[in-house]
Amino acid sequence: MSASAGTGVFVLSLMSIPICYLFNSLIYSNSAEAFLFAGCSTVIILAISVSCMLKKKAPADPLFYAVYAVFAFLSVVNLIIGLEQDNIIDGFVTFYLREANPHINTAHGHMISYWDGCVHYLMYLLMIAAITWGDSYRAIGLYWVGSFLMRAIVYILGNAVGKYGTQVTPLFLLHMLYIAVSVWACFRVFSQPSTRDAQLTDIQRDGRKGILQRPQDLLFVIYLIPAFAFCVFRGLVVLDYSGKWYQGYTQHYEPYLKDPSAYPKVQMLVSMLYSGPYYIITLYGLMVPGCEWMPDLTLVHSGALAQAQFTHIGASLHTRTPFSYRVPADGQSVFLLFNILYALVPQALCYRCCTKPAFFLRPTADKKTE
């Protein structure tokens, strides 16, 4: 595949800027149906443009067509939404913000716009580059899978059970189409072959070492125990557990957990049910050699937790959150310390598992015996 294909997708994604401005100018009626029509027209125009630009030098992987080109375009749209919400630009998605989607105007939706417009856009470009040059995009893809799944689950459930649950517009159906295509893309990412490799001597040497002989892994094991307690603790907080510590923590450090939008409540429950079992499984994987699923599992989890913590930290401090639910000034240092560490250490664990996987691999002879 030629590099011009990847360049074409990059240029195509930037077309979202004039398209957004044009549609915002044309849509003058106050109806969500008009915006839905404009959105569908944009997707059709986008598909035709991709087909024309890449007709002669089409990539072999259909995932390139089905997801990354369209998603890169939509990521720039999300960045435009975030910038207009902060009044940095004006006149691009005004109708969308005022009439079509009340959920996007919450602090949670605002932070999702920035995450999609910056982090996801970078991931799409990296995956496009990997496909362009024939490299494996499995690692980046798995990180995106975790991030996307966390975003989708929390956003959809938060829309359904929060105070905006009765304000579902026809755009929700378009969003569900986006979810369906993304789920298909997740399965395609998991189907990509793993390229991990390690020398037999490295596997045998690292496989004989106990946890006390691996100080780096020992630190991760020590971290996983309080991390498990922290995610369960916040899950109990949003379930209105009446303990004194729980009430004090909510009052002084994370009042956003009680926000009526329901996004933080859903976020903490999903994190407890997802991260809690993950920490237990990871403890096992760090202590018992030959757990080949560890690198992939840490990639998915680190992507999910990065998205969750970015959104939660940003929404807890954002001015769109009512003042009574924002982090108090005297508790911000503790709040940031706990939440940033909770977000960064899994990234370090993921890096360790993916760059030095020998402990988690088994010799080929053992696999054949099984």
C-alpha positions in Angstrom: 0.0 0.0 0.0 1.3 3.5 -0.9 2.0 6.1 1.7 -0.4 8.4 -0.2 -3.3 6.5 1.2 -2.4 7.4 4.7 -1.8 11.0 3.6 -5.2 11.1 1.9 -6.9 10.1 5.1 -5.1 12.7 7.1 -6.1 15.4 4.6 -9.6 14.0 4.5 -9.9 14.3 8.3 -9.1 18.0 8.1 -12.0 18.5 5.7 -14.2 18.2 8.8 -13.4 21.9 9.6 -15.0 23.5 6.5 -17.8 20.9 6.4 -18.7 21.7 10.1 -18.7 25.4 9.3 -20.8 24.9 6.2 -23.4 22.7 7.8 -23.7 25.0 10.8 -24.4 27.9 8.4 -26.9 25.9 6.4 -28.9 24.5 9.3 -31.1 27.3 10.4 -34.2 25.4 11.6 -34.3 24.3 15.2 -34.8 20.6 14.7 -32.7 17.6 15.5 -34.0 15.9 12.3 -32.3 18.5 10.2 -29.0 17.9 12.0 -29.4 14.1 11.6 -29.9 14.6 7.9 -26.8 16.8 7.7 -24.8 14.2 9.7 -25.8 11.3 7.4 -25.0 13.5 4.3 -21.5 14.1 5.8 -20.9 10.4 6.3 -22.0 9.7 2.7 -19.7 12.5 1.3 -16.9 11.1 3.4 -17.3 7.6 2.1 -17.4 8.7 -1.5 -14.3 10.9 -1.0 -12.4 8.0 0.6 -13.4 5.7 -2.3 -12.3 8.2 -4.9 -9.0 9.2 -3.2 -7.9 5.6 -2.6 -9.4 3.9 -5.7 -6.1 3.2 -7.5 -4.0 2.4 -4.4 -6.5 0.9 -2.0 -5.2 -0.7 1.2 -5.7 -4.5 1.6 -7.2 -4.2 5.1 -10.9 -3.3 5.0 -10.6 -2.1 8.6 -8.8 0.9 7.1 -11.9 1.9 5.1 -14.5 0.9 7.6 -13.2 2.6 10.7 -10.0 4.6 10.7 -10.7 7.0 7.9 -14.2 7.8 9.2 -13.1 7.9 12.8 -10.2 10.2 12.1 -12.7 12.6 10.5 -15.1 12.3 13.5 -12.2 12.9 16.0 -11.5 16.3 14.4 -15.2 17.0 14.7 -15.0 16.2 18.4 -12.0 18.5 18.8 -14.0 21.3 17.2 -16.9 20.6 19.6 -14.5 20.9 22.6 -12.9 24.1 21.3 -16.3 25.8 20.7 -17.6 24.7 24.1 -14.6 26.6 25.6 -15.4 29.6 23.3 -12.0 29.3 21.6 -13.8 29.2 18.2 -17.3 30.0 17.2 -19.8 29.2 14.4 -18.8 25.6 13.7 -21.1 23.4 15.7 -23.3 26.0 17.4 -26.6 24.2 16.5 -25.3 20.9 17.7 -24.4 22.3 21.1 -27.6 24.3 21.6 -30.3 22.0 20.2 -29.2 18.5 19.2 -27.4 16.9 22.1 -27.7 18.1 25.7 -25.4 15.3 26.9 -22.3 16.8 25.2 -22.7 20.0 27.2 -22.0 18.3 30.5 -18.4 18.3 31.9 -18.2 14.6 31.2 -19.2 15.0 27.6 -16.8 18.0 27.3 -13.8 15.9 28.4 -14.8 13.1 26.0 -14.7 15.6 23.1 -11.1 16.5 24.0 -10.1 12.8 24.5 -11.5 11.8 21.2 -10.2 14.8 19.4 -6.7 14.5 20.6 -5.8 11.0 21.9 -8.0 8.9 19.7 -7.1 11.0 16.6 -3.4 10.3 17.3 -4.1 6.6 17.7 -6.0 6.5 14.4 -3.1 8.2 12.6 -0.6 5.8 14.2 -2.7 2.8 13.1 -3.1 4.2 9.6 0.7 4.6 9.5 1.2 1.1 10.7 -1.1 -0.3 8.0 0.5 1.9 5.4 4.0 0.5 6.0 2.8 -3.1 6.6 3.5 -3.1 10.3 1.4 -4.6 13.1 -1.1 -2.2 14.7 -2.2 -4.7 17.4 -0.7 -2.9 20.4 -2.1 0.5 19.5 -5.4 -1.2 18.5 -5.7 -2.9 21.9 -5.1 0.3 23.7 -7.8 2.0 21.6 -10.1 -0.9 22.3 -9.9 -0.4 26.1 -10.3 3.3 25.7 -13.3 3.0 23.4 -15.1 0.4 25.5 -14.8 2.4 28.7 -16.0 5.6 26.9 -18.9 3.8 25.2 -20.2 1.9 28.2 -20.1 4.9 30.6 -21.5 7.4 28.1 -24.4 5.2 27.0 -25.4 4.1 30.5 -24.9 7.7 31.8 -27.2 9.0 29.1 -29.8 6.4 29.9 -30.0 6.7 33.7 -28.9 10.3 34.4 -30.9 13.5 34.5 -30.7 13.7 30.7 -32.2 10.2 30.2 -35.5 11.6 28.9 -33.8 13.9 26.3 -32.7 11.2 23.9 -32.8 12.6 20.3 -32.7 10.8 16.9 -28.9 11.4 17.0 -28.7 8.6 19.5 -29.4 6.1 16.7 -26.5 7.5 14.8 -24.4 7.1 17.8 -25.4 3.5 18.2 -24.3 2.9 14.6 -20.9 4.3 15.5 -20.8 1.9 18.5 -21.7 -1.0 16.3 -19.0 -0.3 13.8 -16.5 0.2 16.6 -17.3 -3.1 18.2 -16.7 -4.7 14.8 -13.3 -2.9 14.7 -12.5 -4.3 18.2 -13.0 -7.8 17.0 -10.7 -7.1 14.0 -8.0 -5.8 16.3 -8.1 -8.9 18.5 -7.8 -11.1 15.4 -4.5 -9.5 14.5 -1.6 -11.9 15.1 0.7 -11.1 18.0 4.3 -10.2 17.1 5.9 -10.7 20.5 9.1 -12.6 20.4 11.8 -13.6 23.0 14.8 -15.8 23.1 14.4 -19.2 24.7 17.2 -18.4 27.1 15.5 -15.2 28.2 12.3 -17.1 28.9 14.1 -19.8 30.9 16.1 -17.2 32.9 13.2 -14.9 33.7 10.8 -17.8 34.3 13.0 -19.1 37.2 13.0 -15.8 39.0 10.6 -15.4 42.0 8.8 -12.2 42.7 11.5 -11.2 45.3 14.1 -11.4 42.6 12.2 -9.0 40.4 12.1 -5.7 42.3 10.2 -3.9 39.6 7.5 -6.4 39.5 7.4 -6.5 43.3 6.6 -2.7 43.3 3.7 -3.4 40.9 2.4 -6.1 43.1 2.5 -3.8 46.1 0.7 -1.1 44.1 -2.1 -3.5 42.9 -3.3 -4.1 46.5 -4.2 -0.4 47.4 -5.3 0.2 43.8 -7.9 -2.6 44.2 -9.0 -1.2 47.5 -9.3 2.3 45.9 -11.5 1.2 43.0 -13.8 -0.8 45.4 -13.9 2.2 47.8 -15.1 4.6 45.2 -17.6 2.0 43.9 -19.1 1.8 47.4 -19.1 5.6 47.7 -21.4 6.0 44.6 -23.6 3.2 46.0 -24.3 5.5 49.0 -22.5 3.5 51.6 -23.1 5.2 54.9 -19.6 4.8 56.5 -18.0 7.9 58.1 -14.9 7.6 55.9 -17.0 7.4 52.7 -19.0 10.5 53.5 -15.8 12.4 54.5 -14.0 11.5 51.3 -17.0 12.6 49.2 -17.3 15.9 51.0 -13.6 16.9 51.1 -12.0 15.2 48.0 -14.5 14.0 45.4 -17.9 15.5 45.6 -18.3 15.0 41.9 -19.1 11.4 42.7 -22.5 12.6 43.7 -23.2 14.7 40.6 -26.8 14.0 39.4 -25.7 13.6 35.8 -24.9 9.9 36.8 -21.8 9.8 34.7 -19.4 9.6 37.7 -21.6 7.0 39.4 -21.6 4.8 36.3 -17.9 5.4 35.8 -17.0 4.2 39.3 -19.3 1.2 39.1 -17.9 0.1 35.8 -14.3 0.7 37.1 -15.1 -1.4 40.2 -16.5 -4.3 38.2 -13.8 -4.1 35.5 -10.6 -2.9 37.3 -11.3 -4.9 40.5 -11.1 -8.4 38.9 -8.3 -7.1 36.7 -6.1 -6.3 39.7 -6.6 -9.8 41.1 -5.8 -11.5 37.8 -2.7 -9.3 37.3 -1.4 -10.2 40.7 -1.5 -13.8 39.6 0.1 -13.0 36.2 3.0 -11.2 37.9 3.8 -14.1 40.2 3.2 -17.1 38.0 5.4 -17.3 34.8 3.9 -18.2 31.4 0.7 -16.1 31.5 0.9 -15.0 27.9 -2.3 -13.0 28.1 -0.7 -10.4 30.4 0.6 -8.0 27.8 -2.7 -7.8 25.9 -4.7 -7.5 29.1 -2.6 -4.6 30.4 -2.9 -2.8 27.0 -6.7 -3.0 27.1 -6.9 -2.0 30.8 -4.4 0.9 30.6 -6.3 2.3 27.6 -9.6 2.1 29.5 -8.2 3.6 32.7 -6.4 6.4 30.9 -9.7 7.5 29.3 -11.6 7.1 32.5 -9.2 9.0 34.7 -8.7 11.8 32.1 -12.5 12.3 31.9 -13.1 12.0 35.6 -10.2 14.4 36.7 -11.2 16.9 34.1 -14.9 16.8 34.9 -14.2 17.0 38.6 -12.4 20.3 38.1 -14.3 21.8 35.2 -16.5 24.9 35.4 -19.3 23.1 33.7 -19.7 21.0 36.8 -21.9 22.8 39.4 -19.7 24.4 42.1 -21.0 22.2 44.9 -19.8 19.1 43.1 -16.3 20.4 42.2 -13.2 19.4 44.1 -12.7 21.8 47.0 -9.5 23.9 46.8 -8.1 22.5 50.0 -8.5 18.9 48.7 -7.2 19.3 45.2 -3.7 18.2 46.0 -4.8 14.9 47.5 -7.4 14.4 44.8 -4.8 14.9 42.0 -2.1 12.8 43.7 -4.4 9.8 44.1 -6.0 10.0 40.7 -2.9 10.8 38.7 -1.0 7.9 40.3 -4.0 5.7 39.8 -3.9 6.6 36.1 -0.1 6.5 35.5 1.1 3.3 37.2 -1.0 1.0 35.0 0.6 2.7 32.0 4.0 1.8 33.4 2.9 -1.7 34.1 1.7 -2.0 30.5 5.0 -0.7 29.2 6.9 -3.3 31.3 4.7 -6.2 30.1 4.9 -5.2 26.4 8.7 -4.3 26.2 10.0 -7.2 28.4 7.5 -10.1 27.9 9.9 -13.0 28.5 8.5 -13.8 31.9 5.0 -14.1 30.4 6.0 -16.3 27.5 6.5 -20.0 27.4 9.0 -22.0 25.3 7.6 -23.3 22.0 8.3 -26.9 23.2 5.9 -26.5 26.1 3.1 -25.2 23.8 3.5 -28.2 21.5 3.4 -30.6 24.4 0.1 -29.1 25.5 
